[in-house]
Amino acid sequence: MDNPLKKQGLYEFGEFRLDSIEKRLTRNGETIRIQPKAFDLLSLLVQNQGHLKTKDEILREVWSDTVVEENNLSINIHALRKLLGDAGKSIETVPRRGYRFKGEVREINIGNFAVEQNISNITVRQTATPTVIDGTSVINQQTVVFTEDAASQVADKLHQRIRRHNLRLIGAVLLTLSLAGIAYYFLRPNRRTTGVPFPSNVVLDSQVRTIAVLPFKNLTKERRDDALSIGLTDSLITKMGSMKRIAVRPTSAVLPFADGASPRAMSEKLHVSSVLEGTVQRIGNRLRVSVQLVAMPENKVLWARSLEEDSTDLLKIQESIAVQIASSLLENLTLEERTQLARNGTDSPEAFQLYLQGRYLLSRRTVDDLRKSIDAFEQAASKDPSFGLAHAGRADAYQLLAEYGGMPASEAFENSRQASSRALEINPDSAEARTSLAYTLAFYDWNWSEAESEFRLAISRNPNYPTAHQWFGEYLTTFGRFDEALVEIRRAEELDPTSAIIQTDIAAIYYLTRRFDRAVEQSDRVLEANPSFPYALSYRWISLEQTGQLEKAHESLAALDALFTPPAANARSSEAFRNGGWRGLWQLKYDLTKEPQFEGLWNNYVKAMSALRVGEYGEVFSLLEKAAVSRERWFVNLKFDPQWDPIRTDPRFAELIRRANLEP
């Protein structure tokens, strides 16, 4: 039996048109942004209008390339109904069985309107930038275009043939002719290309390409060049990440491969179709950078090049590499894309060197290195005050410094706000800076409406920036919009498949929606690859506690404590659990929060968790009040966090929710 998803055609329902050939959904002619799997799901239901598709059939046909949970199907159904508005009511749920599309669907048969056309009027023009392999220029992409005479003849014939039909079908006919032209070209070897102009904004292949930049290897073996290697890697990722048609794995995803990994291993781990690997070598006052772009899984070199420049001219090296990568991966770079690639943000080599140093230090994620990274970014900005990326890097560093306990939240977030705002003054299209600002607005200012607007703007500027989707997902969980949140977090996971924090955010959603067994399973998946990841350990123990599995909960809690708490205190905790069980353990923890030597170890929110478990409810509210005043990050989870159930009906709890503007 043929896979229904392989059907090709045009379908109309209500004000919508679904083009399964181009994978495009429009409403009254305007293109609607839709996730690929959601589009495939809608196509399947529309193409089988009036017929029930069982859940098993849908999962098998739409998600044939991966293993997913049934919950993922319901999330996509929910997203489709919201996207389609009134037309979404046509998606009918058949309880315990599946779904059917019950609305009226009209299939447009392109073949009925085929138009004969003299093939000599259809020409093929070379439009892709040549790639370079082993020093040889290779032309590998062609595009079909119409001459002016051909377009005129086509228009005349269309007018004669479809006078009785809806004029909206013209686009479908032209598509058929384009495909015919492609077939004719490839059946005629040695056909010469012509010089017919081709509009720069026409793109036949809009599929997003995935790439990972393997950390550059430092061949000089000087420690000062370690920062150069990682900084150049990070800078390229940032530059390529500004392009909507390329999904670049973030720096956090590729750093684990810094000690050496094959492109094949990296592509399999990060789920990418291409890998860039390179080396950096200092020769006197010059730098030699060698790079090659490898297509996976064929392990085929698409492009390779060596560049040697003065060590202060990294800007030229970066731009050259970025343009060549984009040209090799994409057909017909648009003017906007070329402009993005050429935009370095600074003409100052000194500022750029300091920026690379800052990105390297930021990647190390220690309090000391974060402080040093801020200093490097500030120096870069002083060299060139209009260098937007330096301000954006400073915004990120301040936020991380607050999260890692290196600076009070009030000071860190205010500094981050100023830095991201300055970056946006310089470049309003910076998704990174806009995401940082949105995070501050949400989780420090509690200005929820403005934060949501900023998150959505950031995603529109760069749909392939995983942090924007991740943080927006965390924002949505705050208000119980869990279906939407899971869609965003899953999108972030697609863009950064190895991120432990993104994967743990999925466990957090399961926990907050009281699916505790699923939260434990998801935490276990994270811990298989990252045995000491604190957030996964946190959601594992707290979910096990909710299911009454206290021995296992203690194991995960002890592993978490070992990461932060002095060994002597951990030994006391283990003894308390052996002698007094779960209550005895938390009584000790509550007592420890009052000892001076542990004063700075836990924030008020965590201290309140200890007080809660020993029944000191007056102290719980006192500590939560302090957490609210300090704007502690996890305070905003209060509304849906199951651990607070014992005090949920207390009027003081409702007041805390109101304080954080968490009520609609």
N, C-alpha and C positions, 0 to 999 in steps of 0.2 A: 504493500500500500504506500502511495506517495505521501511524503511529508507535506501537510497542508501549508507549512511555512514556505515551501518552495514554489507555491503558486505566485504568479506575477500578474499584476493588473492594477486598475484604478477602481476605487469604490467610493461611492458617495452616500452619506447618511446625514440627514439634517443639513446643517451649514458646514459640515466637515467633508474633506476629501482625503482619502488614504491612498497613497502611492506606494505600493509594495515593491516596486522596482527601484525607486530612488530612496526608499525608506523615509518618506516624508509625509507629515500630517499637516494639513492646512485648514484654517477656518476662514471662510470667505476670502480665500486667496492668500491669507497671511500665514506664514510658516509658524508652527507651534513647536517649542522645544519639548522633547520627550525623550526619556531614557530608552536605550536600545531594547532592553528586555520588555519594558512596558509597551513599546511599539510592536514587538513581535507578538505579545499577548493580545493586544487589540486586533492585530491583523488576523490572528487565528480565530478569534471570536467573530469578527466581521465576515470573514470568508466562509464561515460555517453558520451564517445567520439562521436563527430559528432552530438550530440543532444543539443539543446538550453536549458540552465537552466536559468530561469528568476531570477531577483534579489530577488523577494519574496521567491521563492523556495530555493535559496541559503541561505538567511538569516534564513529561517525557519529550514533548515536541518543542517547547519554548526553551527549556533548560537542558537540552540534550548534551551540552558540552560541559556540564558541571553537576555536582550534587548539591541540592538546596533543600531547605526545609519547607513544609507546607505553608508555614507562616509567611514565607516570602511571597507566595502567591496572593494571599489575602492583602498583604501590604500593597502589592502592585495593582490589585483590583481597586483598592481604596484610592490610590493615587490617580488611576484612570478616571474613576467617577468624579473626582474633584476637578481634574483637568478638563473633562468634557462638559461639566456643568449639567444643564438639563438633559443633554444627550446621554449623560452617564447613567441615567435611569434605565436606559435600554439594556444595561448589563444586569441580567437577572441572576440572583443566587438561588441555586437549587439545593436546599439544605442537605448536608452530609454527602452530596454527590458532586456538584461542580457548578458550572456557569454556562449561560447561553446569552447570545445577543438577540434580543427580541424586536429591536427597532427595524424600520424599513431600510433596506440597503439596495442601492442600484449599482450594478457592475457595469463599467464602461469597457466595451470590447474594442480595444485599439485596432485589432486586425480588420474590423469592418470598415475602417476609414483609411486604409493604406492608399498611398498616392504614388503613382508611377512618376519617376523623375530620372532625367538623364544623368547618369553617374559622373559624367565629365564635369558637371557643374558643382560637384562636391569635392573639396580638396582637403588634404591633410597637411597640417603645419606642425613643425617641431616647436614645442612650447616649454619643455623642461630644461632646466639648467644642466649642462653636461656634468656627469660625475667623473671622477678621476680614480682610476685603479692602476696602480703600478706606473704612474706617470702617463697613462694613456687616457685621452678623453673619450668617453663612451656615451653615445646618445641612446637613451633607452625609453623615452616617453613620447607619444604622439597624441595629437588632439584633432578631432574632426571639426572643420568649420565650413560654412557655406560662403560661396562667392556672392557678390551682389546680384548677379544675374540669376543664380540658383535661387536665392531668397525670393526674387521677384516671381520666378516661374512657380515656385512652391505656393506662394500666396495666391496666384491666379488659379492654380489647380484646386487649392483648398476651397477657394470661393465657389468654384463650380461644383465641387463634390459634397460640401457639407452645408449648403445653403439652408437645408431643412433641419440642421442639427445645431446643438448648442455650441457657441463659439469657444467655450472653455476647452473643447477637445483639441484645439490647435496645438497646444503644448504637447499633448500625447503623440500627435502625428509627427511633429518635429523630432521628438525623441526617437520614434521608430526610424525616421530617415537618418538620424545620427548613428544609430546602431548599425543600419545598413551600410553607411559609409565606412564605419570601422571595419566591418566584415570585408568589404570590398578592398580596403587598403591592405589588410593582412593576407588576402588571397592573391595579391599582386606584388610579388617581391621586386625589389629594386626600383620601386616607384620613387621618383624624386619629389622632394618637398618644395613648396612654393613660398613666396614671400608675402602671402596674403596676411594682412594685419589681423591680430586676434585680440579681442578685448581682454584686458588684464584682470577683470573681475570675474571671468568665467572659470569655474572650477568643476571638473567632471568628477573628481574623487574627493569627497569631503570627509572620508573616514578618518577618525582620529588614530594617529600612529603612536605606539608606545615605545619609549626608549629609557634606558638606564645609562647613566654616565659612571663608569667604573672609576673609583678614585685614582687620580694620576699617580704613577709610580715615580718616586724621587730617585733618579740614578746618581745624583751627586752625593747622597748619603750625608748631607749636612743638615743639622737639625733646623737651621733657619729656613731651609727649603721645604720642610714638612708642611709648614703653614702655607707656603706657596702652592704646593700640590693640592692640599685639601681646599684651600681658598679658591683656586682656579676651578676646581671641580664644582664647588658650591656656586660660584659666580656663573658658570655655564648653565647649571641647572636653573638658576634664577632667570637668566636671559631666555633660555628655551621655554621656560614655563609660562612666559607671557603670551605664547602662541596657542590659540584655541584648538588648532588641529593637531597639536602634539601634546601627548601626556607624558611628562617627564617624572620619573620617580624622584621623590625629594631626597635631600642630602641625608636625612636621618635613616633612610632605607638603604643607602649605598655604603655608608661608613663602615658597617660590619665587614665589608669586602675589601677594606683598605689594606689588609695584610696579604692580599693576593687571592685571586679567584679567577677561574676561567670564565669567558663570556657565556659559555653554555650553562655553567652552574648558576651564574647570576641571572640569566634569562629565565631559567626554570624556577628559581626562587622568587623572582620579582614579577613573573608573568609578563615579559616584554617581548616585542618582536625584533628589537635591535639593541645593540650594546655598543657604546663608545668606550674604547680603552686608549690610554695614552701614557706617555712618559715625559718627564721634565728633567732636563740636564743643564746645569750651569757650566758655561765654558768661558772663563774670564769674566768679562762684563756683559756677556751675551747669554741668552737662554735658547735652548733648542727644545722645541715641543713637537713630539711625534704622536700622531693620532690615527686611529682607523675605526671606521664604522662597520660593524659586523651584523649581517642579517641572521636571525635565528628562526628556526632551529637548523637551517642549512649550514650555518657557520661560514657564510660567504662574505668576503670583504666587499662592501659596497663602495667604499671610498677610503683612501689613505693619503696622508700628507705629512711632511716635516716642515716646520717653520722655525726660522732662526732670526731673532730680533734682539735689539738691545734690551737688557734686563729691565729697563724702565718702561718698555713699550708693550706691556702686557695687554693693553687695551686693543691694540691692533691684532694681536694673536687671538684674543677671545672672540673678537668680531668675525675674523676670518673663519675660525672653526665653526662658530654658530651658523653662519651663512651657508657653509658647505654642508653641514648636517641637515639643515632644513631643506636645502635644495635636493639632497639625495633622498630624503624621506617623502617630500611632498611634490606634487605637480603644481606648476603655475603659482609661484609665490605672489601673493597680492601686494599692492603698494603698501597697504597697512602692515603686512607681515615684514616686508623689507625694512620699513621704517622702525618697527619694533626691534628688529635685529641690529639695526645700525645705532640704536639709542643706547649709549653707554652710561649716560647720567653724569659723566664728568670727562673733562679733557685733561685733568691733572693726573699724571702718572703717580705722584706721591699719594694723592688721595685714594687712588685705586689700590695701591699697595697696602695702605692702612686698612682699607675696607676688606681686602682679602684676609689680612691678619685678624680682623674682627670676626669674620665669618668662621675662620678656623677655631678661634677661641670659643665662639658661641656653640660650635658643634661638640665641644668637650663636656659641656653641661655640669661643671662644678661651680660652686659659689665663687671661688677665686678666679677661675677662668671667665666667668660671666662678668665679673667686675673689670677684668682686663679687656674684655671685648668691648664693653661700654667705653672705656678709655680710648681704644683704637678707633671706634666709630666716631667719637667726638673729635679726635684729631683729624680724621678724614673729612668731617664736616667743616672743621676750621680751615682746612686747606682749600675746600671748595664748598661754601655754604649752600650752593644750589644742587649738591649731590644728594638726590632724594633717597637712593638706596642706603646711604650711610645713616640717614635719619630712621628709615624703616628698620634697619638692623638694630639700632639703639632701642627702638620701641619693643622689639621682640626680646632683647636681652633684659630689659627692666621687668617685663612680665615674668620671665623665667626666674629672675632673681627673687621676686616675691614668692613664687611657687616653691622655690628651693629654700626659703627661709633666710635669704641673705639680706633682705631689706623689708621694713614694714610695708604692708600692702598700700597704705595711704600714700606714702612717698613714691613707691615704685610705680603704681598705676598712674599717678599724676605725671610723673616723668615720661611714662610710656605714651600717655595721651598727647603731651606736647610734641613728642618726637613723631608720632604717626600723623598728627595734624600738619606738622611742617612738611613731612614727606608728601602728603596729599596736596598741599599747596603747590608743590613743585611738579608733581605728576598725579593728577586726579584719577588716572587709570590704574594706579598701583593696587593690585588685588591684595598683596601682602600687607601694605600699610592700612588699607581699608579693613582687612580682617582683624588686625591688631586693635584698631580703633573700636570696631564692633565688640570685641572681647572686653575691652575696658568699659564701654557703655553698658554692656550686659552684666558682667560679673563684679564690677566695682560700683558703677553709678546706679545700677538697677533701673536704667532708662531703657526699658524693654522695647518699646515701640521703635525708637530711633535705632536701637541695636539691630533689630530685625531688618530694618531698611538697609543698614550698612552691610549686614551679612549678605543680603540678596544682591546688593550692588557689587560686592566683592566677587560673588560667584558669577555674576553676569560678565564681569571684566575678565575673569579667568576661570572657566568651568572646570579646569583640570588641576586646580590648586587644592590638594587634599585637606589642608588645615582649615580652609574656609568651610568645607562640608562637615568636617569633624566638629568644629566649634559651634557651627549652626545647629548640628544635631544635639549637642549638649544644651544649647539654648532651648531647643524645642522640648527636651525632657523636663526642663524646669517647669513647664506649664502643662505637663501631661499629654503633650502631642506626640505620643510614642510611635504611632505608625509613621508619621512624617519624619520623626527623629531617626528611626531605623533605616528609612530610605536614604537619608543624608549620610549616616554612618557607613552604610553598606557602600555608598558611592565613594566615600573616603577610602574605604578598604580596597576597592577596586584600583584606586589610584596609588595607594601605598599598601600593598598586600602584606608587608612584613611588620607593620607598625604595631607594637604591643599595646600602646595606649588606645589606638583606634579599635583594636580587637577587644580590649577591655571595656570600652564604652558600650559595646554590644552586651557584655555581661551586666553592665550597670542598668541597661534598659530592662533586661530580664529580671533583675533584682527589684527594680522600682515597680515593675508590673506584677510582682509577686510570683513569678515563675522561677522559683528558687533552684529547682533541679537543673533547669536550663542555664541558669547563671553559673552554677558550679561546673557544668560541662564546658561552657564557654571559657571560664577561668582556667580550667584544666588545659584547654587547647593552647592558651597563651603561655601557661607555665611549662608546657612541654618544650617550647622553644626558648623561653626566658624564665628559668626556674626561680629567679629572685626578683621578678618584677613586682614592685610593692602594690600597685593598684590591683593587679590580678589576685594577689594574696589577700588583699582587703576584701574584695567582693566574694572570694571563696569562703573565708571564715564567717563573714556576716550572713551569707546565704545558708551555710551549713547550720549556723545558729538558729535560723528561722525554721529549719526542718527538724531541729532537735538532735542533730548529729554532733554532739558537743565534743567528743573525743577528736573527731576529724577537724572540727572548728578550732580546737586548741592547737592542733599541729600546724595549721596555716597561720594562726595568730602568733605562735611562737616563732615561726620562720620570718614573719613580718617584723616582730620585735627585734630579732637578731640583727636586722639591717640598721636599726636606729638606736636601740636602747643598750646601755652598758651591760656587759656580761653578768655582772653581779646582780643586777636587777632582773635579768632574764632567769637566772637561777632561782631567785626568790619567787618569781612568777610560776615556774614549773613546780616548785614545792607547794605553793599555795593551791594549785590545781589538783595535785595529788591528794592533798589533805582536805581541801574544802570544796572541790569540784568547781563548777563554773562560777557560782556565786563567790566562793572563796578567792578565785583568781581576780575577779573584778573588784572585790573589796580591797585587795592589795593594790591594784592599779589606781583605784580612787584615792587610797592613802598616799601613794607615791606622788600624785598630782599636787599634794600639799607640801611635799618636801622641797626645800629651797634648791637642792642640787638638780632637780628636774624641772625647775620653773620654766625654762625656755624650750623644753623638749616637746611639749604638746600645746596646740592652740586651744582656744576656749571651746570650740566645737567638739574636739576629741575629749577634752575633760568632761564635757557635758554627757558624752556617751558613757563614761565611767560612772558618773553620778546616777544616771538613769538606771543602770543595771544593779545598783545597790539600793534603789528606792529613795534616794535623796532628791526628791522632786523640786523642793525649794531651791536647792543648789543648781539643779538642771536649768531652771528658768533664769537664774542669775547668770550662769555661764553663757547660755544662748543669747541673753541680752547683750553681753559683752561681745559675743561673736558678731551680732548684728551691727553694733557700733563700729567694730573693726573691719566690717565688710569681708569677713573670712569667706574664702571661695566656696566652700561646700555648704554654707548656710542656706543657700537658695534651693538646695535639694530637700529642705525640711518638709515641704508640703506633701510629697509623695513617698518619702523614705519610710518603709515599714517599721524600722526600729523605734520610731517615735509614737507608735500606736498607744502605749500606756498613758500618754499625756495629751493625746490628740483632741479629746473632748474638753480639756481645760480651757476656759476663756483666754487665759494668758497665751496659749498656743495660737489661737486665732489672731491675737494681736501681733504676734511675731510674724505671722504670714502677711498681715496687712502692712507691717513695717517695711517688708521687702517688696511691696507692690506686686505680690504674687496673685492677688485676686483680680479677676477680669474687671 
